[in-house]
Amino acid sequence: MKIYGLIGKNIDYSFSRSYFKKKFEVEGIAAEYRNFDLDNIEEFKNVLRTNPVPSGLNVTIPYKQEIMRFLDQMDPVAAEIGAVNTIKFEKDGSLTGYNTDHYGFTESLRPNLKPPHTAALILGTGGASKAVAFSLAQLKIPYSFVSRNAGANSYSYQDLTEELITSHPIIINCTPLGTYPAIEKAPKIPFDGITPAHLIFDLIYNPAVTRFMELAAANGAVTLNGYRMLELQAENAWKIWNTL
């Protein structure tokens, strides 16, 4: 039986295990998907030593960047993004890092794009935000990051004004704020700047409607959660594991 799994921290809630379990049952695939919940990335070595060699792994928060130093090679797109969410175990025993987040994000965003969607704000600067930035660049949509501290192409949350929010009709939450169980939390932005022209994308999928989405929808914005993105990136990972 083939073993697949997820590397992350505090991942009992994970989409991936339930998604692949159902996939294996429906498609009659003899495989198992396990969660490898690590307190720190150094424990990744133990995963490889104390378990059957996996056929493929996904990687989630907070290890999408830290995992890279354990890999033997990187797919060029993952190297450009600077984050990995998919690991392929090659026939020679080496590990290759891929990024399927950018594909999942692009293909879930693209059908919802309208002419007003000409600039974006990316909330957060972690591994997922890097894939989002890559996708926006591919779509030729200018973007800026928002983080706790301002920097190159980056606003701080204190910098945000209603006018700045209004002038960026796409806003993507790449932070974990609002994830179950702390569902009352949301990124602190001037929601009065949100308009019906806005497209709000929250990468969180649990809950399906986050507080961030609720506050934006109250001002007429179109809102999306991260569930479709996860489905698409998972199927792309499955393809990498089994056909490349």
Beta strands, then each sheet from edge to edge (+ up, - down):
strand 1: 2-8
strand 2: 31-37
strand 3: 56-59
strand 4: 73-74
strand 5: 86-89
strand 6: 95-98
strand 7: 120-123
strand 8: 143-147
strand 9: 154-156
strand 10: 170-173
strand 11: 199-202
strand 12: 222-224
sheet 1: 2+ 1+ 3+ 5- 6+ 4+
sheet 2: 9+ 8+ 7+ 10+ 11+ 12+
end
